[in-house]
Amino acid sequence: MADLSKARSNANRIRFSADHPASSNERYDINTIYNRDNFYQDAIELSQLVTPTLWDHFCIACDRLGLPRETVSPFIYSSKDVQAECYAGPARGCIIRFSSGLIDLLDEQEFEFVIGHELGHFLLDHHLANVGVDSASQEYFRQRRSQEISVDRIGLVACASLDVALRALMKTISGLTERHLRFDVGGFVSQLRKIESPKVDLSNWTHPSIIIRAKALLWFSLSEYFQKGPNDHLSDGLKKIDERIERDLEKFMDRAARERAASARLNLLLWIATADIVRSGSFRANAQAKMRETFGPDTIDKLISFLRDLSKREAESAVNEKVASARVELKQLAPRQFDSECLALEKEARELLSATS
């Protein structure tokens, strides 16, 4: 018998490790966010009477996920765009919508993959995971990309076929049907090898490239969870798969963002350490050597020159401004981890300057 709690539990067991769960258990009433009546007026609801074939495959996808059908209201609206959306509301249900362009592009089994993908957002409470996170931060975009890896896995479970899932991805990236596509997955994924060194900053994309998603699905299809079911898998296997996926995301999507965050972190460390130096009124040779090793000799020479002609009060004021500015920069890039990062940086600064004590 289908059970929503169990369906959520199974979905969470295959959540991609970089997809952080929501910190709040609060769920919204869908009617306070979206007027459900609008969907009935502007779209067709999937049903056995009006769309019997699509309804059958919707039921198959729900059953494979162990999700009660009554928790989902599926609609199709008119648009040439290839789009699907999930509006998650209360614990008891959600609305999913599909464009007619998507329906026309995919066959019924491929449609099961997209159904599962959208339902994955509901099962994993993705509408809550981003609440309170600055939507302009790199942390936000990394979380959104990680969520797509998670729900692709749920889509694969819903359609029960790697070939079907990859066909759906290839069609959605190309907009082509079987008339023009030859479903050579190896040839498709090999496009990654042709990217020698990513020169375009993709860190503001909410979705990983579909090639990365296809590769991630290939690895997940080898997992015990997919091969044997939710009751017979070991978490270590998924951990290794996740590490491979994170390497791809780092190389092709996240590198520029991580470099900016690392630079901001180092800058804040510099000014936290400098604030300690100014307060103590001492900058011993051993501490200077550690600082030069960490930040580079040119940076420390400029720092010494910057502080040389300032009184202690002036130096404290100037350095505090630098600390505040550096904190703002890091918080914009990593708001979720900001507090823990600051604590770690304060400890690191103390260790860096331990020669002054």
C-alpha positions as CSV (number, residue, x, y, z in Angstrom):
1,M,0.0,0.0,0.0
2,A,1.3,3.4,-1.0
3,D,2.4,5.6,1.9
4,L,3.7,9.2,1.7
5,S,6.0,8.9,4.7
6,K,7.6,5.8,3.4
7,A,7.9,7.4,-0.1
8,R,9.7,10.4,1.5
9,S,12.0,8.1,3.5
10,N,13.0,6.1,0.4
11,A,13.6,9.3,-1.6
12,N,15.8,10.7,1.2
13,R,17.9,7.5,1.1
14,I,19.1,8.3,-2.4
15,R,19.4,12.1,-1.9
16,F,22.7,13.3,-3.4
17,S,25.1,14.1,-0.6
18,A,25.5,17.8,-1.7
19,D,21.8,18.3,-1.7
20,H,21.3,19.5,1.9
21,P,17.9,18.7,3.5
22,A,15.6,21.6,4.7
23,S,16.3,22.7,8.2
24,S,12.6,23.4,8.8
25,N,9.8,20.9,8.9
26,E,7.2,23.6,8.2
27,R,5.1,22.9,5.2
28,Y,3.0,25.5,3.4
29,D,-0.7,25.3,2.5
30,I,-0.6,25.2,-1.3
31,N,-3.8,27.3,-1.5
32,T,-2.1,30.2,0.2
33,I,0.6,30.3,-2.4
34,Y,-1.2,29.3,-5.6
35,N,-4.8,29.5,-6.4
36,R,-5.6,25.9,-7.3
37,D,-8.6,27.0,-9.3
38,N,-6.3,28.7,-11.8
39,F,-4.8,25.4,-12.8
40,Y,-8.2,24.0,-13.6
41,Q,-9.0,27.0,-15.7
42,D,-5.8,27.2,-17.6
43,A,-4.8,23.6,-18.1
44,I,-6.1,20.0,-18.4
45,E,-5.9,17.7,-15.4
46,L,-4.6,14.3,-16.2
47,S,-7.4,11.8,-15.7
48,Q,-8.5,8.3,-16.8
49,L,-11.4,9.9,-18.7
50,V,-9.6,12.7,-20.6
51,T,-6.0,11.5,-21.0
52,P,-6.2,7.8,-20.3
53,T,-2.7,6.8,-21.7
54,L,-0.9,9.6,-19.9
55,W,-2.9,8.8,-16.7
56,D,-1.8,5.2,-16.8
57,H,1.8,6.1,-17.0
58,F,1.4,8.7,-14.2
59,C,-0.1,5.9,-12.0
60,I,2.9,3.6,-12.9
61,A,5.4,6.3,-11.9
62,C,3.6,7.0,-8.6
63,D,3.3,3.3,-7.8
64,R,7.1,2.7,-8.3
65,L,7.8,5.6,-5.9
66,G,5.3,4.2,-3.4
67,L,3.5,7.6,-3.6
68,P,-0.3,7.7,-3.1
69,R,-1.8,9.1,-6.3
70,E,-4.3,11.3,-4.4
71,T,-1.4,13.4,-3.1
72,V,-0.6,14.7,-6.6
73,S,-2.6,16.9,-9.0
74,P,-1.1,16.6,-12.5
75,F,-1.8,19.1,-15.2
76,I,-0.9,19.7,-18.8
77,Y,-0.9,23.3,-20.2
78,S,-0.4,24.6,-23.7
79,S,3.1,25.7,-24.6
80,K,5.7,24.9,-27.2
81,D,8.4,25.2,-24.5
82,V,9.7,21.9,-23.1
83,Q,8.9,22.6,-19.4
84,A,7.8,20.8,-16.2
85,E,7.1,22.3,-12.8
86,C,6.4,21.1,-9.3
87,Y,4.4,23.2,-6.8
88,A,4.8,21.6,-3.5
89,G,2.4,22.6,-0.8
90,P,1.3,20.8,2.4
91,A,2.5,17.5,3.5
92,R,-0.5,15.9,1.9
93,G,0.1,17.0,-1.7
94,C,1.5,18.9,-4.6
95,I,0.7,20.1,-8.1
96,I,2.9,19.1,-11.1
97,R,2.5,20.7,-14.5
98,F,3.8,19.7,-17.9
99,S,3.9,21.7,-21.1
100,S,2.3,20.2,-24.2
101,G,5.6,20.7,-25.9
102,L,7.2,18.3,-23.4
103,I,4.4,15.7,-23.9
104,D,4.7,15.8,-27.6
105,L,8.5,15.4,-27.5
106,L,8.6,12.4,-25.1
107,D,7.1,8.9,-25.4
108,E,5.0,7.6,-22.5
109,Q,7.9,5.8,-20.7
110,E,10.1,8.9,-21.0
111,F,7.2,10.8,-19.5
112,E,7.5,8.6,-16.4
113,F,11.0,9.8,-15.9
114,V,9.9,13.4,-15.9
115,I,7.0,12.7,-13.6
116,G,9.4,11.1,-11.1
117,H,11.9,14.0,-11.5
118,E,9.2,16.5,-10.6
119,L,7.7,14.4,-7.8
120,G,11.3,14.2,-6.4
121,H,11.2,17.9,-5.6
122,F,8.1,17.3,-3.5
123,L,9.3,14.2,-1.8
124,L,12.6,15.9,-0.8
125,D,11.0,19.2,0.3
126,H,13.1,21.2,-2.1
127,H,10.7,24.1,-1.8
128,L,11.8,24.4,1.8
129,A,15.6,23.8,1.4
130,N,16.1,27.2,-0.2
131,V,14.0,29.2,2.2
132,G,16.1,32.0,3.7
133,V,19.1,31.4,1.4
134,D,20.2,34.4,-0.6
135,S,19.2,33.5,-4.2
136,A,22.2,35.5,-5.5
137,S,24.7,33.4,-3.5
138,Q,26.9,30.7,-5.0
139,E,25.8,28.4,-2.2
140,Y,22.2,28.8,-3.5
141,F,23.1,27.8,-7.0
142,R,25.2,24.8,-5.8
143,Q,22.2,23.6,-3.8
144,R,19.9,24.0,-6.8
145,R,22.2,22.0,-9.0
146,S,22.6,19.3,-6.3
147,Q,18.8,19.0,-6.1
148,E,18.6,18.2,-9.8
149,I,21.0,15.3,-9.3
150,S,18.8,14.0,-6.5
151,V,15.5,14.2,-8.4
152,D,17.0,12.6,-11.6
153,R,17.6,9.6,-9.4
154,I,14.0,9.6,-8.3
155,G,13.0,10.0,-12.0
156,L,15.1,6.9,-12.8
157,V,13.3,4.9,-10.1
158,A,10.0,6.1,-11.5
159,C,10.7,4.9,-15.0
160,A,12.7,1.9,-14.0
161,S,15.0,2.1,-17.1
162,L,18.3,3.8,-17.6
163,D,17.8,3.8,-21.3
164,V,14.5,5.5,-20.9
165,A,15.8,8.1,-18.6
166,L,18.8,9.0,-20.8
167,R,16.5,9.2,-23.9
168,A,14.4,11.7,-22.0
169,L,17.5,13.8,-21.2
170,M,18.9,13.6,-24.7
171,K,15.5,14.7,-26.1
172,T,15.1,17.6,-23.7
173,I,18.6,19.0,-24.4
174,S,18.2,18.7,-28.2
175,G,14.5,19.1,-28.7
176,L,14.8,16.2,-31.2
177,T,12.7,13.1,-31.5
178,E,13.6,9.6,-32.7
179,R,13.4,10.8,-36.2
180,H,16.8,12.5,-35.9
181,L,18.4,11.0,-32.8
182,R,20.4,7.9,-32.5
183,F,20.5,7.0,-28.8
184,D,24.2,6.4,-28.4
185,V,24.7,7.2,-24.8
186,G,28.5,6.7,-24.9
187,G,28.8,9.2,-27.7
188,F,26.5,11.6,-25.9
189,V,28.4,11.5,-22.6
190,S,31.8,11.7,-24.4
191,Q,31.0,15.3,-25.1
192,L,32.4,16.0,-21.6
193,R,35.9,14.8,-22.8
194,K,35.8,17.5,-25.5
195,I,35.7,20.2,-22.9
196,E,39.4,20.5,-22.1
197,S,39.2,23.3,-19.5
198,P,35.9,25.1,-18.9
199,K,36.5,28.8,-19.7
200,V,32.9,29.9,-19.2
201,D,31.7,30.6,-15.6
202,L,28.6,28.3,-15.2
203,S,28.4,28.8,-11.4
204,N,25.1,30.7,-11.7
205,W,23.3,27.9,-13.5
206,T,20.5,26.3,-11.5
207,H,20.9,23.0,-13.3
208,P,24.0,21.0,-14.1
209,S,24.6,20.4,-17.8
210,I,22.5,17.5,-19.0
211,I,25.7,15.7,-20.0
212,I,26.8,15.7,-16.3
213,R,23.3,14.6,-15.3
214,A,23.4,11.7,-17.8
215,K,26.8,10.6,-16.4
216,A,25.5,10.9,-12.8
217,L,22.5,8.6,-13.8
218,L,24.9,6.1,-15.3
219,W,26.7,5.8,-12.0
220,F,23.6,5.7,-10.0
221,S,22.2,2.9,-12.2
222,L,25.0,0.7,-11.0
223,S,24.1,1.3,-7.3
224,E,22.7,-1.5,-5.1
225,Y,19.6,0.8,-4.5
226,F,18.7,0.8,-8.2
227,Q,19.7,-2.8,-8.8
228,K,18.2,-4.4,-5.7
229,G,15.7,-1.9,-4.3
230,P,15.5,0.4,-1.2
231,N,15.8,-2.3,1.4
232,D,19.0,-4.0,0.1
233,H,21.6,-1.2,-0.5
234,L,24.6,0.0,1.4
235,S,25.2,3.7,1.9
236,D,29.0,3.3,1.1
237,G,28.2,2.5,-2.5
238,L,26.3,5.7,-3.0
239,K,28.9,7.7,-1.1
240,K,31.5,6.7,-3.7
241,I,29.2,7.5,-6.5
242,D,28.5,10.9,-5.0
243,E,32.2,11.7,-4.8
244,R,32.6,11.0,-8.5
245,I,29.7,13.3,-9.3
246,E,31.0,16.1,-7.1
247,R,34.3,15.9,-8.9
248,D,32.5,16.5,-12.2
249,L,30.5,19.3,-10.7
250,E,33.7,20.9,-9.3
251,K,35.5,20.6,-12.6
252,F,32.8,21.7,-15.0
253,M,30.3,23.8,-13.0
254,D,31.6,25.0,-9.6
255,R,35.3,25.8,-10.0
256,A,35.0,29.5,-10.5
257,A,32.6,29.9,-7.6
258,R,34.8,27.8,-5.3
259,E,37.8,29.9,-6.3
260,R,35.9,33.1,-5.4
261,A,34.8,31.6,-2.1
262,A,38.3,30.5,-1.3
263,S,39.7,33.9,-2.1
264,A,37.0,35.6,0.1
265,R,37.8,33.2,2.9
266,L,41.6,33.9,2.7
267,N,40.9,37.6,2.6
268,L,38.8,37.4,5.8
269,L,41.4,35.3,7.5
270,L,44.0,38.0,6.7
271,W,42.0,40.8,8.3
272,I,40.9,38.8,11.3
273,A,44.6,38.0,12.0
274,T,45.5,41.6,11.3
275,A,42.9,42.7,13.8
276,D,44.5,40.5,16.5
277,I,47.9,41.9,15.7
278,V,46.7,45.5,16.0
279,R,44.9,44.7,19.3
280,S,48.0,43.0,20.8
281,G,50.4,45.7,19.5
282,S,52.9,42.9,18.6
283,F,53.9,41.3,15.3
284,R,56.8,39.1,16.0
285,A,59.2,37.7,13.4
286,N,57.9,34.1,13.7
287,A,54.3,35.3,13.2
288,Q,55.4,37.4,10.2
289,A,57.0,34.3,8.7
290,K,53.8,32.3,9.1
291,M,51.8,35.1,7.6
292,R,54.1,35.4,4.6
293,E,53.8,31.6,4.1
294,T,50.0,31.8,4.2
295,F,49.3,35.0,2.3
296,G,52.5,35.6,0.3
297,P,55.4,38.0,1.0
298,D,54.0,40.8,-1.2
299,T,50.7,40.8,0.7
300,I,52.4,41.0,4.1
301,D,54.8,43.7,2.9
302,K,51.8,45.8,1.8
303,L,50.0,45.1,5.1
304,I,53.0,46.3,7.1
305,S,53.3,49.4,4.9
306,F,49.5,50.0,5.4
307,L,49.8,49.9,9.2
308,R,53.1,51.6,9.6
309,D,51.9,55.2,9.6
310,L,48.7,54.7,11.5
311,S,48.1,55.2,15.2
312,K,46.7,52.3,17.1
313,R,43.2,53.8,17.1
314,E,43.4,54.6,13.4
315,A,44.7,51.1,12.7
316,E,41.9,49.5,14.7
317,S,39.3,51.5,12.9
318,A,40.7,50.8,9.4
319,V,41.2,47.1,10.1
320,N,37.7,46.7,11.6
321,E,36.3,48.2,8.4
322,K,38.3,45.7,6.4
323,V,37.0,42.8,8.5
324,A,33.4,44.0,8.1
325,S,33.8,44.3,4.3
326,A,35.4,40.8,4.1
327,R,32.7,39.3,6.2
328,V,30.0,40.8,3.9
329,E,31.8,39.4,0.8
330,L,32.1,35.9,2.3
331,K,28.5,35.9,3.5
332,Q,27.2,36.7,0.1
333,L,29.0,33.7,-1.4
334,A,28.3,31.2,1.4
335,P,25.4,32.3,3.6
336,R,24.5,28.9,4.9
337,Q,28.1,28.1,6.1
338,F,29.0,31.6,7.1
339,D,28.7,31.3,10.9
340,S,30.7,28.1,11.0
341,E,33.3,29.5,8.6
342,C,33.8,32.6,10.8
343,L,34.3,30.4,13.9
344,A,36.8,28.3,12.0
345,L,38.7,31.4,10.6
346,E,39.0,32.9,14.1
347,K,40.5,29.7,15.4
348,E,42.8,29.5,12.3
349,A,43.9,33.1,12.9
350,R,44.8,32.3,16.5
351,E,46.8,29.3,15.5
352,L,48.5,31.3,12.8
353,L,49.6,34.0,15.3
354,S,50.5,31.6,18.1
355,A,54.1,32.8,17.9
356,T,52.9,36.2,19.3
357,S,51.8,34.7,22.6
